[in-house]
Amino acid sequence: MSKDKNPRRVADNEARAKLRMLRTSPQKLNLVAALIRGKKVDKALTDLTFSKKRIAGDVKKCLQSAIANAENNHNLDVDELVVAEAYVGKNLIMKRGRPRARGRFGKIVKPFSEITILVRQIEEQA
């Protein structure tokens, strides 16, 4: 009498993780996402560890979550994982302001963004 199980949203050799409400603009976050796209996960983790970008630590945490999902939930081999996709989306924008000269108002926008990382298992070519 229970409901049917939801079908998987990704393929059998893939796993994904999503991180929301990151306090940075999508444009800046996309620079870090471009840094890891298409790389093996151990190389991507190393690049994020030594990146000077402030948001790289949060992206690293999301990548580690995707790797853990692949290993624990989908029984994939961690040594054969690559970052198949890393895409960025817009989220909430806080609007603040500051009084300026002659009665005007300086607009300050504080954007939030989100990142989705998809890792895929590939068989190594020997």
C-alpha positions in Angstrom: 0.0 0.0 0.0 3.0 2.3 -0.1 3.8 4.6 -3.0 6.2 3.6 -5.8 9.8 4.6 -5.4 10.8 7.8 -7.2 12.9 7.1 -10.4 16.5 8.3 -10.3 17.1 11.8 -11.7 20.6 10.9 -12.9 22.1 7.9 -14.7 23.3 4.8 -12.9 27.0 5.9 -13.2 26.4 9.4 -11.8 25.8 11.2 -8.5 25.1 14.8 -7.7 25.1 17.4 -5.0 23.6 20.8 -4.8 24.6 23.7 -2.5 22.2 26.6 -2.1 22.3 30.1 -0.7 26.0 30.8 -1.3 26.7 34.4 -0.5 28.5 35.4 -3.7 27.5 36.4 -7.2 26.8 33.7 -9.8 29.5 35.3 -12.0 32.2 34.9 -9.4 31.0 31.4 -8.5 31.1 30.3 -12.1 34.8 31.2 -12.3 35.5 28.6 -9.6 33.1 26.1 -11.2 35.0 26.4 -14.5 38.2 25.6 -12.6 36.9 22.0 -11.9 34.8 21.1 -14.9 35.9 17.9 -16.6 38.7 17.1 -14.2 39.2 14.0 -12.1 37.9 14.5 -8.6 41.2 14.2 -6.8 42.7 16.9 -9.1 39.6 19.1 -8.6 39.8 18.8 -4.8 43.5 19.8 -5.0 42.8 22.8 -7.2 40.0 24.0 -4.8 42.2 23.5 -1.8 44.9 25.8 -3.1 42.6 28.3 -4.8 42.8 31.9 -3.6 39.0 32.5 -4.2 37.0 32.9 -1.0 34.1 30.7 -2.2 36.4 27.8 -3.2 36.0 26.3 0.3 32.2 26.0 -0.1 32.6 24.5 -3.6 35.0 22.0 -2.2 32.5 21.0 0.4 29.8 20.5 -2.3 32.2 18.4 -4.4 33.0 16.2 -1.3 29.3 15.7 -0.8 28.9 14.6 -4.4 31.7 12.1 -4.0 30.2 10.8 -0.8 26.8 10.4 -2.5 28.5 8.5 -5.3 30.3 6.2 -2.9 27.6 5.6 -0.3 24.3 5.9 -2.1 25.2 4.6 -5.6 28.2 2.2 -5.0 30.5 4.0 -7.5 34.3 3.8 -7.4 35.8 7.0 -6.2 39.1 6.6 -8.1 37.2 6.6 -11.4 35.0 9.7 -10.8 35.3 12.9 -12.9 33.4 16.2 -12.5 31.0 15.8 -15.5 29.1 19.0 -14.9 29.3 22.0 -12.5 26.7 24.6 -13.1 25.7 27.7 -11.3 22.3 29.4 -10.8 21.0 32.6 -9.4 19.2 32.7 -6.0 17.9 35.4 -3.8 19.1 39.0 -4.0 19.1 41.2 -0.9 18.6 44.8 -1.7 20.1 47.4 0.5 20.8 51.0 0.2 22.9 53.9 1.3 22.0 57.6 1.3 23.9 59.7 -1.2 24.3 63.4 -1.9 21.3 65.6 -2.9 18.7 63.2 -1.6 19.6 60.3 -3.8 19.8 56.7 -2.9 22.7 54.4 -3.7 21.5 50.9 -4.4 23.5 48.0 -2.9 22.7 44.5 -4.1 23.9 41.4 -2.2 23.4 38.4 -4.5 23.2 34.8 -3.5 23.8 31.8 -5.8 23.7 28.0 -6.0 25.9 25.4 -7.5 25.2 21.9 -8.7 28.0 19.4 -9.2 27.5 16.1 -11.1 30.2 13.4 -10.9 30.3 10.6 -13.3 32.2 7.2 -13.1 34.3 6.5 -16.2 36.2 3.3 -16.9 39.9 4.0 -17.3 41.3 3.3 -20.7 44.3 0.9 -20.5 
